[in-house]
Each structure stands twice: as C-alpha cells, then as structure tokens.
Amino acid sequence: MAVGHDPGHGPVVSVRMKSIPQRAFGGALMRWHSRVLALFLAVVGLSFVVPAEASSYAEDRARIEDLQARYMFALDWRDADAYAACYTEDGVFDWAQGVERGRPAIHAAVLAMRAADARRASLDKPGLRPSRMRHVITNAVLKINGNTARGRAYWIELNDNNEERKATVGAYGYYEDELVKEHGEWLFKKRTIYNEQIATRTGPAELPAW
C-alpha cells in the first residue's frame, strides 16, 4: 500500500491487488458452468415429466380393449368372479334375460348361465365330448373423455353344440358400453347387449357408432 497526494482531492491511498492465479480462476469458472448446466437440465427435465394419473388416448384404449377381452374369457369360462369384476360396484348388465344391477346380481346371472350349460350338457348323447362356446369382439369404436368413455363393438358367438361338434355361428350383435376409470382401472358402468337373433334385442336402425 502506498500513500500519495492529489492536489485537488487530498491524500490518495493506492492498493496493489494480488493477481489471481489463472488456474484457480479457471477452476472456479468451470464449477460455475457445471452448476448452471445442471440447473438447466433439471428445468428441462421437469418439462417432460407427465403426472402419474395422466394417460394418452392410446394407453386408455389399450386398457379398455384389455377389459373387453378379459370380459369375453370370463363369459366363455362362466367365471362369475372374473365377469362381475369387469363392472363397477353399481354396474348394469342389460341382456336378453333382463337387467342386472350391481356386482352381486351380475355374479348370480353368470352362475345361472353355468347351471344352464350343465343342464344342456346332461342331454348330450353318451360319449360326446363337451361342447364349447367362444365369443369374439371386433370393430371397437371408443370415445374417451378423461375418466369416462363410451364404446360400441360387434360380437359374434361361435359354438359346436351339435352331435358332430362342428363349429357354427350361434349368434351375433353389438355392444353399447358406458365405462369409467376407477383408481387407474377401466370398468363397465353399463353394458347393453344387442342380439340380432332375438326380435326384441335387435339394434336400432340408425348408425350406433360415431
């Protein structure tokens, strides 16, 4: 430090600053750059985070199609528990035999189907292998709006309920569905079954899909 004199301002103190080593300055600059880069990547990363409850149309459609397929397996195997589980607790199953409301009633309807199958099998000729029934769903149209959806789809029933056990088309029609997503799982709120084999269950004349 040196003391001098400025005629206009009085005494002047000059301080000689120590030079900062270049290596130390470079290291500090690199650390600053690293922190800025890390902060930038964190902010950019947050912009790509999708909330856990959000899902795309494709994801929701895939889950609904999975529900429709599981429903068919449960129906053909007459699994009352699995079938009723495809509906909400207060779900409605509207079919040729009536309207079932709530899981207990839907469960009981499937047990009645199983009993009817057993009665029919008891009339088969001795030695015949058990007949089988399989349902196919196709042409699914879905309109999804958040946690609710509406659906339309064709169904076809195939069976071999004859002495030759040859495959035949037993019935066909289409579904009208109301669905809801509860706790991330899609379920039927209401399923109405139109059956073109039964005069009172045929579909309407106007286009049912969108």
C-alpha positions as CSV (number, residue, x, y, z in Angstrom):
1,M,0.0,0.0,0.0
2,A,1.4,3.5,-0.9
3,V,0.2,7.0,0.2
4,G,0.4,9.9,-2.2
5,H,-1.1,13.4,-2.6
6,D,-3.6,14.7,-5.1
7,P,-3.6,18.5,-5.2
8,G,-7.3,18.5,-5.9
9,H,-8.5,15.8,-3.6
10,G,-6.0,15.4,-0.9
11,P,-4.2,12.3,0.2
12,V,-4.5,9.2,-2.1
13,V,-4.1,5.7,-1.0
14,S,-3.2,3.2,-3.6
15,V,-3.5,-0.6,-3.1
16,R,-1.8,-3.1,-5.2
17,M,-4.1,-6.1,-5.7
18,K,-2.6,-9.6,-5.7
19,S,-3.1,-11.3,-9.0
20,I,-5.5,-14.3,-9.0
21,P,-3.7,-17.4,-10.3
22,Q,-5.1,-18.4,-13.8
23,R,-5.6,-22.0,-12.7
24,A,-7.8,-21.1,-9.7
25,F,-9.9,-18.7,-11.8
26,G,-10.4,-21.4,-14.5
27,G,-11.4,-23.9,-11.9
28,A,-14.0,-21.5,-10.4
29,L,-15.4,-20.8,-13.9
30,M,-15.7,-24.5,-14.7
31,R,-17.6,-25.1,-11.4
32,W,-19.9,-22.2,-12.2
33,H,-20.6,-23.5,-15.7
34,S,-21.3,-27.0,-14.2
35,R,-23.8,-25.6,-11.8
36,V,-25.6,-23.6,-14.5
37,L,-25.7,-26.7,-16.8
38,A,-27.1,-28.9,-14.0
39,L,-29.8,-26.3,-13.2
40,F,-30.7,-26.0,-16.9
41,L,-31.0,-29.8,-17.3
42,A,-33.2,-30.0,-14.2
43,V,-35.6,-27.4,-15.5
44,V,-35.8,-29.0,-19.0
45,G,-36.3,-32.4,-17.4
46,L,-39.2,-31.2,-15.4
47,S,-41.0,-30.0,-18.6
48,F,-41.1,-33.6,-19.7
49,V,-42.5,-35.1,-16.5
50,V,-46.0,-36.4,-17.0
51,P,-48.3,-36.7,-14.0
52,A,-48.8,-40.4,-12.9
53,E,-52.6,-40.1,-13.3
54,A,-52.4,-38.8,-16.8
55,S,-52.6,-41.1,-19.8
56,S,-52.8,-40.9,-23.5
57,Y,-55.7,-42.0,-25.7
58,A,-53.6,-45.0,-26.9
59,E,-53.0,-46.1,-23.3
60,D,-56.6,-45.8,-22.3
61,R,-57.8,-47.6,-25.5
62,A,-55.3,-50.4,-24.8
63,R,-56.6,-50.8,-21.3
64,I,-60.3,-50.8,-22.4
65,E,-59.6,-53.4,-25.1
66,D,-57.9,-55.5,-22.5
67,L,-61.0,-55.2,-20.3
68,Q,-63.2,-56.2,-23.3
69,A,-61.0,-59.3,-23.9
70,R,-60.9,-60.4,-20.3
71,Y,-64.7,-60.0,-20.2
72,M,-65.0,-62.5,-23.1
73,F,-62.8,-65.0,-21.4
74,A,-64.7,-64.7,-18.2
75,L,-68.0,-65.1,-20.1
76,D,-67.0,-68.2,-22.0
77,W,-65.5,-69.9,-19.0
78,R,-68.5,-68.9,-16.9
79,D,-66.2,-67.4,-14.2
80,A,-68.7,-65.4,-12.2
81,D,-66.0,-63.7,-10.1
82,A,-63.9,-62.5,-13.1
83,Y,-67.0,-61.5,-15.0
84,A,-68.5,-59.4,-12.2
85,A,-65.1,-57.8,-11.6
86,C,-65.3,-56.2,-15.1
87,Y,-68.1,-54.0,-13.8
88,T,-68.2,-51.2,-11.2
89,E,-69.8,-52.0,-7.9
90,D,-73.1,-50.5,-9.2
91,G,-72.6,-51.6,-12.8
92,V,-75.5,-52.5,-15.0
93,F,-75.7,-55.6,-17.3
94,D,-78.5,-55.3,-19.8
95,W,-79.0,-58.5,-21.7
96,A,-81.7,-60.8,-23.2
97,Q,-82.7,-62.2,-19.8
98,G,-83.2,-58.9,-18.1
99,V,-81.3,-56.1,-16.4
100,E,-78.8,-57.0,-13.7
101,R,-77.8,-54.1,-11.3
102,G,-74.7,-54.3,-9.2
103,R,-72.0,-56.9,-8.9
104,P,-73.9,-59.4,-6.8
105,A,-76.7,-59.6,-9.3
106,I,-74.3,-59.8,-12.2
107,H,-72.4,-62.6,-10.4
108,A,-75.6,-64.5,-9.9
109,A,-76.5,-64.2,-13.6
110,V,-73.3,-65.9,-14.6
111,L,-73.9,-68.7,-12.1
112,A,-77.3,-69.2,-13.7
113,M,-75.5,-69.4,-17.1
114,R,-73.2,-72.1,-15.8
115,A,-76.2,-74.1,-14.4
116,A,-78.0,-73.8,-17.8
117,D,-74.8,-75.1,-19.5
118,A,-74.8,-78.1,-17.2
119,R,-78.5,-78.9,-17.9
120,R,-77.8,-78.7,-21.6
121,A,-74.8,-81.0,-21.4
122,S,-76.8,-83.6,-19.5
123,L,-78.9,-84.0,-22.6
124,D,-76.0,-84.9,-24.8
125,K,-75.6,-88.4,-26.1
126,P,-73.2,-90.6,-24.1
127,G,-69.6,-90.4,-25.4
128,L,-69.9,-86.9,-26.8
129,R,-67.2,-84.6,-25.7
130,P,-68.4,-81.4,-24.0
131,S,-69.4,-78.6,-26.4
132,R,-67.6,-75.3,-26.3
133,M,-68.8,-71.7,-26.8
134,R,-66.4,-68.8,-27.7
135,H,-67.2,-65.2,-28.2
136,V,-65.3,-62.8,-30.4
137,I,-65.3,-59.0,-30.2
138,T,-64.4,-56.8,-33.1
139,N,-64.9,-53.3,-34.7
140,A,-64.5,-51.5,-31.4
141,V,-65.2,-47.8,-31.5
142,L,-64.4,-45.7,-28.4
143,K,-64.9,-42.1,-27.4
144,I,-62.8,-41.4,-24.4
145,N,-63.2,-38.2,-22.3
146,G,-60.9,-38.2,-19.2
147,N,-62.1,-40.9,-16.8
148,T,-65.2,-41.8,-18.8
149,A,-65.7,-43.4,-22.1
150,R,-68.4,-44.7,-24.5
151,G,-68.0,-47.8,-26.6
152,R,-69.5,-49.7,-29.5
153,A,-68.4,-53.1,-30.8
154,Y,-69.6,-56.1,-32.7
155,W,-69.7,-59.5,-31.0
156,I,-70.0,-63.0,-32.5
157,E,-70.7,-66.2,-30.7
158,L,-69.2,-69.5,-32.1
159,N,-70.1,-72.9,-30.7
160,D,-70.1,-76.6,-31.5
161,N,-73.3,-77.6,-29.8
162,N,-74.3,-80.3,-32.2
163,E,-73.7,-84.1,-32.4
164,E,-70.8,-83.6,-34.9
165,R,-69.2,-80.9,-32.8
166,K,-68.8,-78.8,-35.9
167,A,-68.2,-75.1,-35.5
168,T,-71.3,-72.9,-36.1
169,V,-72.2,-69.2,-35.7
170,G,-74.7,-69.3,-32.8
171,A,-75.5,-65.6,-32.6
172,Y,-74.2,-62.1,-33.3
173,G,-74.9,-58.5,-32.3
174,Y,-73.2,-55.5,-30.8
175,Y,-72.4,-53.9,-27.5
176,E,-73.2,-50.4,-26.2
177,D,-70.9,-49.5,-23.3
178,E,-70.5,-46.9,-20.7
179,L,-67.1,-47.1,-19.0
180,V,-65.4,-45.3,-16.1
181,K,-61.8,-45.4,-14.9
182,E,-61.6,-46.0,-11.2
183,H,-58.1,-46.0,-9.5
184,G,-56.5,-46.3,-12.9
185,E,-58.6,-49.3,-13.9
186,W,-61.3,-49.2,-16.7
187,L,-64.6,-50.9,-15.8
188,F,-68.0,-51.2,-17.4
189,K,-70.5,-48.8,-15.8
190,K,-73.2,-50.2,-18.1
191,R,-73.1,-52.8,-20.9
192,T,-76.1,-53.3,-23.2
193,I,-76.1,-56.3,-25.4
194,Y,-78.0,-56.2,-28.7
195,N,-78.6,-59.7,-30.2
196,E,-79.7,-59.8,-33.8
197,Q,-81.1,-63.4,-33.3
198,I,-83.8,-62.1,-31.0
199,A,-86.5,-59.8,-32.3
200,T,-86.8,-57.8,-29.1
201,R,-83.0,-57.3,-28.8
202,T,-82.1,-56.1,-32.3
203,G,-80.1,-52.9,-32.7
204,P,-81.6,-49.6,-33.8
205,A,-82.0,-48.6,-37.5
206,E,-79.7,-45.6,-37.1
207,L,-75.9,-45.8,-37.0
208,P,-74.9,-46.6,-33.4
209,A,-71.3,-45.5,-33.7
210,W,-69.8,-42.0,-34.4
